Amino acid sequence: MTAPDAGGGPAAEEPRRTRIPLICPRCGHEQQVVPGGPGRAVRVVHVGTGREACEPGDLATAPGDVT
């Protein structure tokens, strides 16, 4: 019979980190980081569209915009 290693097992794994959403400063919608590959830059895109650019309609109805 062997004793478990100190610090081994699922309880000793690094705790799961809380995911902090990226929010677009122009339209207020959530964004995500898309990793690049060799010769490609990392991109930040909107979750709903997969595009870097904001949708024109989203700019007119930005969350928290009271005007």
All heavy atoms as TSV, in Angstrom:
chain	resi	resn	atom	element	x	y	z
A	1	MET	N	N	0.845	-1.190	0.000
A	1	MET	CA	C	0.000	0.000	0.000
A	1	MET	C	C	0.885	1.246	0.000
A	1	MET	O	O	1.851	1.318	0.730
A	1	MET	CB	C	-0.857	-0.028	1.262
A	1	MET	CG	C	-2.063	0.805	1.126
A	1	MET	SD	S	-3.259	0.207	2.332
A	1	MET	CE	C	-3.612	1.689	3.133
A	2	THR	N	N	0.548	2.220	-0.809
A	2	THR	CA	C	1.353	3.438	-0.892
A	2	THR	C	C	0.540	4.620	-0.396
A	2	THR	O	O	-0.673	4.684	-0.567
A	2	THR	CB	C	1.807	3.708	-2.336
A	2	THR	OG1	O	0.660	3.853	-3.143
A	2	THR	CG2	C	2.672	2.577	-2.859
A	3	ALA	N	N	1.213	5.552	0.195
A	3	ALA	CA	C	0.560	6.764	0.691
A	3	ALA	C	C	0.454	7.761	-0.456
A	3	ALA	O	O	1.310	7.796	-1.342
A	3	ALA	CB	C	1.371	7.367	1.837
A	4	PRO	N	N	-0.604	8.561	-0.471
A	4	PRO	CA	C	-0.716	9.579	-1.526
A	4	PRO	C	C	0.392	10.613	-1.393
A	4	PRO	O	O	0.850	10.903	-0.301
A	4	PRO	CB	C	-2.090	10.199	-1.292
A	4	PRO	CG	C	-2.460	9.850	0.102
A	4	PRO	CD	C	-1.710	8.598	0.451
A	5	ASP	N	N	0.845	11.114	-2.519
A	5	ASP	CA	C	1.883	12.148	-2.517
A	5	ASP	C	C	1.344	13.418	-1.878
A	5	ASP	O	O	0.183	13.787	-2.059
A	5	ASP	CB	C	2.324	12.481	-3.948
A	5	ASP	CG	C	3.046	11.325	-4.609
A	5	ASP	OD1	O	3.598	10.496	-3.872
A	5	ASP	OD2	O	3.044	11.267	-5.849
A	6	ALA	N	N	2.202	14.091	-1.147
A	6	ALA	CA	C	1.808	15.378	-0.564
A	6	ALA	C	C	1.612	16.375	-1.696
A	6	ALA	O	O	2.461	16.533	-2.567
A	6	ALA	CB	C	2.884	15.880	0.385
A	7	GLY	N	N	0.482	17.012	-1.716
A	7	GLY	CA	C	0.204	17.999	-2.753
A	7	GLY	C	C	-0.325	17.403	-4.032
A	7	GLY	O	O	-0.493	18.098	-5.018
A	8	GLY	N	N	-0.616	16.113	-4.062
A	8	GLY	CA	C	-1.118	15.495	-5.276
A	8	GLY	C	C	-2.623	15.351	-5.231
A	8	GLY	O	O	-3.263	15.567	-4.205
A	9	GLY	N	N	-3.205	14.998	-6.340
A	9	GLY	CA	C	-4.645	14.761	-6.375
A	9	GLY	C	C	-5.428	15.985	-6.771
A	9	GLY	O	O	-4.895	17.094	-6.858
A	10	PRO	N	N	-6.720	15.805	-7.003
A	10	PRO	CA	C	-7.553	16.918	-7.485
A	10	PRO	C	C	-7.675	18.077	-6.515
A	10	PRO	O	O	-7.800	19.218	-6.919
A	10	PRO	CB	C	-8.918	16.278	-7.713
A	10	PRO	CG	C	-8.740	14.818	-7.561
A	10	PRO	CD	C	-7.424	14.567	-6.920
A	11	ALA	N	N	-7.631	17.806	-5.218
A	11	ALA	CA	C	-7.793	18.891	-4.249
A	11	ALA	C	C	-6.617	19.854	-4.276
A	11	ALA	O	O	-6.741	21.007	-3.891
A	11	ALA	CB	C	-7.974	18.318	-2.849
A	12	ALA	N	N	-5.464	19.401	-4.737
A	12	ALA	CA	C	-4.273	20.244	-4.731
A	12	ALA	C	C	-4.100	21.007	-6.042
A	12	ALA	O	O	-3.173	21.787	-6.171
A	12	ALA	CB	C	-3.047	19.386	-4.474
A	13	GLU	N	N	-4.959	20.772	-7.027
A	13	GLU	CA	C	-4.837	21.488	-8.291
A	13	GLU	C	C	-5.109	22.970	-8.085
A	13	GLU	O	O	-5.762	23.370	-7.128
A	13	GLU	CB	C	-5.817	20.918	-9.315
A	13	GLU	CG	C	-5.470	19.516	-9.754
A	13	GLU	CD	C	-6.477	18.957	-10.736
A	13	GLU	OE1	O	-7.379	19.707	-11.165
A	13	GLU	OE2	O	-6.364	17.777	-11.070
A	14	GLU	N	N	-4.613	23.764	-9.016
A	14	GLU	CA	C	-4.822	25.209	-8.934
A	14	GLU	C	C	-6.315	25.505	-9.016
A	14	GLU	O	O	-7.019	24.957	-9.860
A	14	GLU	CB	C	-4.098	25.888	-10.098
A	14	GLU	CG	C	-4.176	27.395	-10.041
A	14	GLU	CD	C	-3.391	28.044	-11.166
A	14	GLU	OE1	O	-2.337	27.526	-11.540
A	14	GLU	OE2	O	-3.857	29.073	-11.661
A	15	PRO	N	N	-6.825	26.354	-8.126
A	15	PRO	CA	C	-8.261	26.665	-8.180
A	15	PRO	C	C	-8.619	27.344	-9.487
A	15	PRO	O	O	-7.806	28.064	-10.080
A	15	PRO	CB	C	-8.478	27.601	-6.995
A	15	PRO	CG	C	-7.125	28.089	-6.612
A	15	PRO	CD	C	-6.130	27.085	-7.094
A	16	ARG	N	N	-9.825	27.104	-9.944
A	16	ARG	CA	C	-10.276	27.685	-11.204
A	16	ARG	C	C	-10.393	29.196	-11.056
A	16	ARG	O	O	-10.972	29.693	-10.094
A	16	ARG	CB	C	-11.627	27.093	-11.582
A	16	ARG	CG	C	-12.056	27.507	-12.936
A	16	ARG	CD	C	-13.244	26.745	-13.379
A	16	ARG	NE	N	-13.491	27.090	-14.763
A	16	ARG	CZ	C	-14.371	26.506	-15.506
A	16	ARG	NH1	N	-15.094	25.546	-15.025
A	16	ARG	NH2	N	-14.546	26.876	-16.747
A	17	ARG	N	N	-9.865	29.906	-12.019
A	17	ARG	CA	C	-9.888	31.366	-11.966
A	17	ARG	C	C	-11.231	31.886	-12.447
A	17	ARG	O	O	-11.834	31.329	-13.354
A	17	ARG	CB	C	-8.786	31.942	-12.831
A	17	ARG	CG	C	-7.421	31.613	-12.297
A	17	ARG	CD	C	-6.356	32.260	-13.105
A	17	ARG	NE	N	-5.054	31.903	-12.553
A	17	ARG	CZ	C	-3.921	32.238	-13.104
A	17	ARG	NH1	N	-3.910	32.927	-14.209
A	17	ARG	NH2	N	-2.791	31.882	-12.558
A	18	THR	N	N	-11.663	32.979	-11.860
A	18	THR	CA	C	-12.895	33.623	-12.278
A	18	THR	C	C	-12.663	34.304	-13.613
A	18	THR	O	O	-11.664	34.986	-13.816
A	18	THR	CB	C	-13.334	34.675	-11.242
A	18	THR	OG1	O	-13.454	34.025	-9.986
A	18	THR	CG2	C	-14.630	35.314	-11.626
A	19	ARG	N	N	-13.577	34.106	-14.529
A	19	ARG	CA	C	-13.467	34.714	-15.855
A	19	ARG	C	C	-13.993	36.141	-15.789
A	19	ARG	O	O	-15.135	36.380	-15.427
A	19	ARG	CB	C	-14.280	33.903	-16.856
A	19	ARG	CG	C	-14.165	34.404	-18.254
A	19	ARG	CD	C	-14.908	33.467	-19.195
A	19	ARG	NE	N	-15.103	34.100	-20.461
A	19	ARG	CZ	C	-16.216	34.744	-20.824
A	19	ARG	NH1	N	-17.246	34.771	-20.023
A	19	ARG	NH2	N	-16.305	35.321	-21.993
A	20	ILE	N	N	-13.152	37.097	-16.163
A	20	ILE	CA	C	-13.545	38.499	-16.181
A	20	ILE	C	C	-13.830	38.864	-17.636
A	20	ILE	O	O	-12.949	38.764	-18.481
A	20	ILE	CB	C	-12.435	39.397	-15.616
A	20	ILE	CG1	C	-12.147	39.000	-14.169
A	20	ILE	CG2	C	-12.819	40.866	-15.724
A	20	ILE	CD1	C	-10.958	39.690	-13.581
A	21	PRO	N	N	-15.062	39.262	-17.948
A	21	PRO	CA	C	-15.393	39.550	-19.352
A	21	PRO	C	C	-14.693	40.817	-19.849
A	21	PRO	O	O	-14.484	41.761	-19.101
A	21	PRO	CB	C	-16.906	39.737	-19.339
A	21	PRO	CG	C	-17.226	40.131	-17.944
A	21	PRO	CD	C	-16.201	39.462	-17.069
A	22	LEU	N	N	-14.341	40.793	-21.112
A	22	LEU	CA	C	-13.826	41.985	-21.771
A	22	LEU	C	C	-15.022	42.730	-22.341
A	22	LEU	O	O	-15.849	42.142	-23.030
A	22	LEU	CB	C	-12.881	41.607	-22.910
A	22	LEU	CG	C	-11.589	40.913	-22.527
A	22	LEU	CD1	C	-10.855	40.472	-23.781
A	22	LEU	CD2	C	-10.722	41.845	-21.712
A	23	ILE	N	N	-15.115	44.007	-22.057
A	23	ILE	CA	C	-16.226	44.827	-22.532
A	23	ILE	C	C	-15.691	45.868	-23.509
A	23	ILE	O	O	-14.721	46.562	-23.220
A	23	ILE	CB	C	-16.937	45.532	-21.349
A	23	ILE	CG1	C	-17.397	44.517	-20.308
A	23	ILE	CG2	C	-18.096	46.390	-21.839
A	23	ILE	CD1	C	-18.424	43.529	-20.806
A	24	CYS	N	N	-16.338	45.950	-24.657
A	24	CYS	CA	C	-15.930	46.923	-25.671
A	24	CYS	C	C	-16.162	48.341	-25.145
A	24	CYS	O	O	-17.261	48.665	-24.691
A	24	CYS	CB	C	-16.736	46.700	-26.951
A	24	CYS	SG	S	-16.334	47.893	-28.259
A	25	PRO	N	N	-15.156	49.205	-25.197
A	25	PRO	CA	C	-15.337	50.571	-24.705
A	25	PRO	C	C	-16.232	51.424	-25.601
A	25	PRO	O	O	-16.759	52.440	-25.158
A	25	PRO	CB	C	-13.908	51.132	-24.669
A	25	PRO	CG	C	-13.153	50.315	-25.651
A	25	PRO	CD	C	-13.794	48.952	-25.644
A	26	ARG	N	N	-16.433	51.015	-26.857
A	26	ARG	CA	C	-17.252	51.805	-27.772
A	26	ARG	C	C	-18.724	51.444	-27.711
A	26	ARG	O	O	-19.591	52.309	-27.723
A	26	ARG	CB	C	-16.727	51.655	-29.200
A	26	ARG	CG	C	-15.381	52.322	-29.401
A	26	ARG	CD	C	-14.932	52.230	-30.841
A	26	ARG	NE	N	-14.643	50.862	-31.226
A	26	ARG	CZ	C	-13.466	50.278	-31.143
A	26	ARG	NH1	N	-12.451	50.964	-30.684
A	26	ARG	NH2	N	-13.289	49.041	-31.511
A	27	CYS	N	N	-19.034	50.125	-27.659
A	27	CYS	CA	C	-20.450	49.732	-27.723
A	27	CYS	C	C	-20.941	49.038	-26.458
A	27	CYS	O	O	-22.135	48.854	-26.282
A	27	CYS	CB	C	-20.709	48.836	-28.940
A	27	CYS	SG	S	-19.949	47.209	-28.839
A	28	GLY	N	N	-20.025	48.611	-25.578
A	28	GLY	CA	C	-20.429	48.004	-24.321
A	28	GLY	C	C	-20.734	46.514	-24.396
A	28	GLY	O	O	-21.122	45.921	-23.407
A	29	HIS	N	N	-20.527	45.877	-25.541
A	29	HIS	CA	C	-20.794	44.450	-25.689
A	29	HIS	C	C	-19.561	43.633	-25.313
A	29	HIS	O	O	-18.431	44.118	-25.353
A	29	HIS	CB	C	-21.236	44.132	-27.119
A	29	HIS	CG	C	-22.607	44.631	-27.418
A	29	HIS	ND1	N	-23.744	43.925	-27.152
A	29	HIS	CD2	C	-23.025	45.810	-27.943
A	29	HIS	CE1	C	-24.803	44.625	-27.509
A	29	HIS	NE2	N	-24.386	45.789	-27.990
A	30	GLU	N	N	-19.794	42.373	-24.973
A	30	GLU	CA	C	-18.710	41.498	-24.543
A	30	GLU	C	C	-17.799	41.130	-25.714
A	30	GLU	O	O	-18.248	40.952	-26.839
A	30	GLU	CB	C	-19.283	40.223	-23.928
A	30	GLU	CG	C	-18.238	39.338	-23.296
A	30	GLU	CD	C	-18.811	38.143	-22.567
A	30	GLU	OE1	O	-20.037	38.020	-22.489
A	30	GLU	OE2	O	-18.014	37.330	-22.099
A	31	GLN	N	N	-16.506	41.023	-25.405
A	31	GLN	CA	C	-15.513	40.645	-26.399
A	31	GLN	C	C	-14.734	39.440	-25.899
A	31	GLN	O	O	-14.810	39.078	-24.729
A	31	GLN	CB	C	-14.539	41.798	-26.652
A	31	GLN	CG	C	-15.186	43.003	-27.284
A	31	GLN	CD	C	-14.181	44.099	-27.519
A	31	GLN	OE1	O	-13.428	44.462	-26.631
A	31	GLN	NE2	N	-14.165	44.644	-28.724
A	32	GLN	N	N	-13.988	38.801	-26.807
A	32	GLN	CA	C	-13.133	37.687	-26.430
A	32	GLN	C	C	-11.807	37.783	-27.170
A	32	GLN	O	O	-11.729	38.398	-28.224
A	32	GLN	CB	C	-13.793	36.348	-26.738
A	32	GLN	CG	C	-14.001	36.080	-28.211
A	32	GLN	CD	C	-14.736	34.782	-28.461
A	32	GLN	OE1	O	-15.210	34.145	-27.538
A	32	GLN	NE2	N	-14.838	34.397	-29.712
A	33	VAL	N	N	-10.784	37.167	-26.608
A	33	VAL	CA	C	-9.467	37.151	-27.229
A	33	VAL	C	C	-9.368	35.913	-28.099
A	33	VAL	O	O	-9.661	34.806	-27.657
A	33	VAL	CB	C	-8.361	37.138	-26.154
A	33	VAL	CG1	C	-6.993	37.020	-26.800
A	33	VAL	CG2	C	-8.440	38.388	-25.301
A	34	VAL	N	N	-8.962	36.104	-29.351
A	34	VAL	CA	C	-8.763	34.999	-30.288
A	34	VAL	C	C	-7.258	34.871	-30.479
A	34	VAL	O	O	-6.618	35.791	-30.990
A	34	VAL	CB	C	-9.463	35.271	-31.640
A	34	VAL	CG1	C	-9.181	34.144	-32.627
A	34	VAL	CG2	C	-10.948	35.459	-31.431
A	35	PRO	N	N	-6.685	33.747	-30.043
A	35	PRO	CA	C	-5.228	33.612	-30.164
A	35	PRO	C	C	-4.782	33.550	-31.616
A	35	PRO	O	O	-5.481	33.017	-32.471
A	35	PRO	CB	C	-4.923	32.295	-29.449
A	35	PRO	CG	C	-6.217	31.581	-29.333
A	35	PRO	CD	C	-7.318	32.599	-29.458
A	36	GLY	N	N	-3.643	34.120	-31.864
A	36	GLY	CA	C	-3.066	34.068	-33.197
A	36	GLY	C	C	-2.185	32.840	-33.336
A	36	GLY	O	O	-1.946	32.111	-32.385
A	37	GLY	N	N	-1.720	32.624	-34.500
A	37	GLY	CA	C	-0.810	31.517	-34.751
A	37	GLY	C	C	0.537	32.064	-35.160
A	37	GLY	O	O	0.812	33.251	-35.006
A	38	PRO	N	N	1.378	31.210	-35.704
A	38	PRO	CA	C	2.668	31.698	-36.196
A	38	PRO	C	C	2.459	32.768	-37.276
A	38	PRO	O	O	1.752	32.546	-38.250
A	38	PRO	CB	C	3.321	30.448	-36.799
A	38	PRO	CG	C	2.623	29.301	-36.136
A	38	PRO	CD	C	1.224	29.776	-35.853
A	39	GLY	N	N	3.002	33.922	-37.048
A	39	GLY	CA	C	2.869	35.002	-38.017
A	39	GLY	C	C	1.544	35.740	-37.957
A	39	GLY	O	O	1.273	36.593	-38.787
A	40	ARG	N	N	0.695	35.409	-36.975
A	40	ARG	CA	C	-0.610	36.085	-36.842
A	40	ARG	C	C	-0.694	36.732	-35.466
A	40	ARG	O	O	-0.278	36.161	-34.474
A	40	ARG	CB	C	-1.752	35.080	-36.981
A	40	ARG	CG	C	-1.890	34.538	-38.382
A	40	ARG	CD	C	-3.062	33.588	-38.498
A	40	ARG	NE	N	-4.262	34.186	-37.960
A	40	ARG	CZ	C	-5.349	33.497	-37.670
A	40	ARG	NH1	N	-5.386	32.205	-37.837
A	40	ARG	NH2	N	-6.420	34.095	-37.189
A	41	ALA	N	N	-1.265	37.908	-35.423
A	41	ALA	CA	C	-1.416	38.629	-34.164
A	41	ALA	C	C	-2.640	38.129	-33.399
A	41	ALA	O	O	-3.577	37.595	-33.982
A	41	ALA	CB	C	-1.580	40.123	-34.447
A	42	VAL	N	N	-2.629	38.324	-32.105
A	42	VAL	CA	C	-3.799	38.039	-31.282
A	42	VAL	C	C	-4.846	39.089	-31.592
A	42	VAL	O	O	-4.535	40.260	-31.790
A	42	VAL	CB	C	-3.412	38.092	-29.783
A	42	VAL	CG1	C	-4.620	37.958	-28.900
A	42	VAL	CG2	C	-2.404	37.010	-29.459
A	43	ARG	N	N	-6.113	38.672	-31.677
A	43	ARG	CA	C	-7.195	39.625	-31.988
A	43	ARG	C	C	-8.201	39.634	-30.850
A	43	ARG	O	O	-8.397	38.639	-30.169
A	43	ARG	CB	C	-7.917	39.222	-33.266
A	43	ARG	CG	C	-7.058	39.230	-34.485
A	43	ARG	CD	C	-7.797	38.917	-35.764
A	43	ARG	NE	N	-8.843	37.924	-35.607
A	43	ARG	CZ	C	-10.019	37.955	-36.238
A	43	ARG	NH1	N	-10.294	38.911	-37.080
A	43	ARG	NH2	N	-10.902	37.017	-36.048
A	44	VAL	N	N	-8.848	40.767	-30.667
A	44	VAL	CA	C	-9.963	40.900	-29.725
A	44	VAL	C	C	-11.200	41.129	-30.571
A	44	VAL	O	O	-11.280	42.105	-31.321
A	44	VAL	CB	C	-9.737	42.059	-28.737
A	44	VAL	CG1	C	-10.927	42.204	-27.803
A	44	VAL	CG2	C	-8.465	41.831	-27.939
A	45	VAL	N	N	-12.175	40.220	-30.479
A	45	VAL	CA	C	-13.367	40.285	-31.320
A	45	VAL	C	C	-14.619	40.289	-30.458
A	45	VAL	O	O	-14.601	39.873	-29.305
A	45	VAL	CB	C	-13.423	39.097	-32.315
A	45	VAL	CG1	C	-12.226	39.117	-33.244
A	45	VAL	CG2	C	-13.516	37.774	-31.591
A	46	HIS	N	N	-15.723	40.755	-31.028
A	46	HIS	CA	C	-17.008	40.726	-30.339
A	46	HIS	C	C	-17.526	39.287	-30.300
A	46	HIS	O	O	-17.412	38.554	-31.284
A	46	HIS	CB	C	-18.019	41.626	-31.061
A	46	HIS	CG	C	-17.747	43.083	-30.846
A	46	HIS	ND1	N	-16.804	43.775	-31.575
A	46	HIS	CD2	C	-18.289	43.970	-29.977
A	46	HIS	CE1	C	-16.786	45.032	-31.160
A	46	HIS	NE2	N	-17.666	45.179	-30.190
A	47	VAL	N	N	-18.082	38.884	-29.170
A	47	VAL	CA	C	-18.565	37.517	-28.996
A	47	VAL	C	C	-19.691	37.197	-29.976
A	47	VAL	O	O	-19.701	36.151	-30.604
A	47	VAL	CB	C	-19.028	37.284	-27.536
A	47	VAL	CG1	C	-19.697	35.936	-27.384
A	47	VAL	CG2	C	-17.851	37.396	-26.579
A	48	GLY	N	N	-20.629	38.098	-30.147
A	48	GLY	CA	C	-21.789	37.827	-30.990
A	48	GLY	C	C	-21.496	37.752	-32.474
A	48	GLY	O	O	-22.116	36.978	-33.189
A	49	THR	N	N	-20.523	38.543	-32.939
A	49	THR	CA	C	-20.280	38.618	-34.379
A	49	THR	C	C	-18.963	37.988	-34.819
A	49	THR	O	O	-18.812	37.642	-35.980
A	49	THR	CB	C	-20.275	40.081	-34.857
A	49	THR	OG1	O	-19.194	40.764	-34.214
A	49	THR	CG2	C	-21.591	40.769	-34.556
A	50	GLY	N	N	-17.999	37.883	-33.911
A	50	GLY	CA	C	-16.686	37.377	-34.272
A	50	GLY	C	C	-15.844	38.396	-35.023
A	50	GLY	O	O	-14.792	38.077	-35.548
A	51	ARG	N	N	-16.314	39.639	-35.062
A	51	ARG	CA	C	-15.601	40.701	-35.771
A	51	ARG	C	C	-14.964	41.659	-34.780
A	51	ARG	O	O	-15.460	41.846	-33.673
A	51	ARG	CB	C	-16.568	41.477	-36.663
A	51	ARG	CG	C	-17.151	40.622	-37.780
A	51	ARG	CD	C	-18.149	41.364	-38.616
A	51	ARG	NE	N	-17.727	42.755	-38.833
A	51	ARG	CZ	C	-18.498	43.668	-39.376
A	51	ARG	NH1	N	-19.717	43.372	-39.762
A	51	ARG	NH2	N	-18.071	44.893	-39.537
A	52	GLU	N	N	-13.891	42.314	-35.208
A	52	GLU	CA	C	-13.248	43.319	-34.370
A	52	GLU	C	C	-14.076	44.597	-34.300
A	52	GLU	O	O	-14.149	45.231	-33.258
A	52	GLU	CB	C	-11.852	43.641	-34.906
A	52	GLU	CG	C	-10.876	42.498	-34.760
A	52	GLU	CD	C	-9.485	42.868	-35.250
A	52	GLU	OE1	O	-9.087	44.035	-35.091
A	52	GLU	OE2	O	-8.826	41.981	-35.795
A	53	ALA	N	N	-14.712	44.961	-35.400
A	53	ALA	CA	C	-15.456	46.220	-35.476
A	53	ALA	C	C	-16.810	46.104	-34.786
A	53	ALA	O	O	-17.429	45.040	-34.768
A	53	ALA	CB	C	-15.661	46.608	-36.935
A	54	CYS	N	N	-17.260	47.212	-34.233
A	54	CYS	CA	C	-18.604	47.281	-33.644
A	54	CYS	C	C	-19.631	47.338	-34.772
A	54	CYS	O	O	-19.355	47.857	-35.854
A	54	CYS	CB	C	-18.748	48.536	-32.790
A	54	CYS	SG	S	-17.591	48.652	-31.421
A	55	GLU	N	N	-20.813	46.835	-34.511
A	55	GLU	CA	C	-21.908	46.958	-35.467
A	55	GLU	C	C	-22.452	48.381	-35.375
A	55	GLU	O	O	-22.588	48.927	-34.273
A	55	GLU	CB	C	-23.018	45.965	-35.135
A	55	GLU	CG	C	-22.614	44.516	-35.348
A	55	GLU	CD	C	-22.362	44.192	-36.806
A	55	GLU	OE1	O	-23.163	44.600	-37.672
A	55	GLU	OE2	O	-21.347	43.543	-37.083
A	56	PRO	N	N	-22.787	49.029	-36.485
A	56	PRO	CA	C	-23.295	50.409	-36.439
A	56	PRO	C	C	-24.523	50.566	-35.544
A	56	PRO	O	O	-24.646	51.543	-34.824
A	56	PRO	CB	C	-23.635	50.712	-37.896
A	56	PRO	CG	C	-22.767	49.793	-38.686
A	56	PRO	CD	C	-22.631	48.549	-37.852
A	57	GLY	N	N	-25.410	49.611	-35.544
A	57	GLY	CA	C	-26.592	49.688	-34.692
A	57	GLY	C	C	-26.260	49.591	-33.213
A	57	GLY	O	O	-26.944	50.155	-32.372
A	58	ASP	N	N	-25.191	48.877	-32.878
A	58	ASP	CA	C	-24.776	48.757	-31.485
A	58	ASP	C	C	-24.239	50.068	-30.946
A	58	ASP	O	O	-24.399	50.380	-29.775
A	58	ASP	CB	C	-23.701	47.681	-31.339
A	58	ASP	CG	C	-24.237	46.285	-31.592
A	58	ASP	OD1	O	-25.464	46.103	-31.533
A	58	ASP	OD2	O	-23.424	45.383	-31.839
A	59	LEU	N	N	-23.600	50.847	-31.803
A	59	LEU	CA	C	-23.060	52.130	-31.349
A	59	LEU	C	C	-24.193	53.093	-30.998
A	59	LEU	O	O	-24.055	53.900	-30.101
A	59	LEU	CB	C	-22.160	52.734	-32.428
A	59	LEU	CG	C	-20.880	51.956	-32.714
A	59	LEU	CD1	C	-20.151	52.572	-33.901
A	59	LEU	CD2	C	-20.002	51.914	-31.499
A	60	ALA	N	N	-25.314	52.991	-31.695
A	60	ALA	CA	C	-26.440	53.880	-31.434
A	60	ALA	C	C	-27.169	53.487	-30.147
A	60	ALA	O	O	-27.813	54.319	-29.535
A	60	ALA	CB	C	-27.422	53.845	-32.607
A	61	THR	N	N	-27.056	52.224	-29.728
A	61	THR	CA	C	-27.802	51.764	-28.547
A	61	THR	C	C	-26.853	51.209	-27.492
A	61	THR	O	O	-27.080	50.149	-26.933
A	61	THR	CB	C	-28.815	50.668	-28.939
A	61	THR	OG1	O	-28.087	49.581	-29.544
A	61	THR	CG2	C	-29.855	51.197	-29.896
A	62	ALA	N	N	-25.762	51.926	-27.248
A	62	ALA	CA	C	-24.783	51.459	-26.265
A	62	ALA	C	C	-25.416	51.376	-24.887
A	62	ALA	O	O	-26.174	52.276	-24.476
A	62	ALA	CB	C	-23.588	52.413	-26.235
A	63	PRO	N	N	-25.150	50.300	-24.125
A	63	PRO	CA	C	-25.706	50.161	-22.783
A	63	PRO	C	C	-25.256	51.319	-21.894
A	63	PRO	O	O	-24.103	51.753	-21.945
A	63	PRO	CB	C	-25.111	48.855	-22.279
A	63	PRO	CG	C	-24.690	48.126	-23.493
A	63	PRO	CD	C	-24.360	49.163	-24.513
A	64	GLY	N	N	-26.148	51.850	-21.105
A	64	GLY	CA	C	-25.840	52.957	-20.209
A	64	GLY	C	C	-25.884	54.315	-20.859
A	64	GLY	O	O	-25.644	55.319	-20.216
A	65	ASP	N	N	-26.204	54.354	-22.144
A	65	ASP	CA	C	-26.275	55.634	-22.851
A	65	ASP	C	C	-27.658	56.227	-22.599
A	65	ASP	O	O	-28.669	55.674	-23.007
A	65	ASP	CB	C	-26.057	55.408	-24.350
A	65	ASP	CG	C	-25.906	56.704	-25.122
A	65	ASP	OD1	O	-25.827	57.772	-24.481
A	65	ASP	OD2	O	-25.864	56.648	-26.360
A	66	VAL	N	N	-27.701	57.371	-21.921
A	66	VAL	CA	C	-28.987	57.968	-21.563
A	66	VAL	C	C	-29.432	59.051	-22.547
A	66	VAL	O	O	-30.476	59.630	-22.380
A	66	VAL	CB	C	-28.936	58.569	-20.130
A	66	VAL	CG1	C	-28.792	57.450	-19.129
A	66	VAL	CG2	C	-27.816	59.569	-19.991
A	67	THR	N	N	-28.633	59.345	-23.544
A	67	THR	CA	C	-29.025	60.385	-24.485
A	67	THR	C	C	-29.750	59.812	-25.664
A	67	THR	O	O	-29.730	58.708	-25.988
A	67	THR	CB	C	-27.799	61.187	-24.982
A	67	THR	OG1	O	-26.871	60.283	-25.565
A	67	THR	CG2	C	-27.184	61.950	-23.843
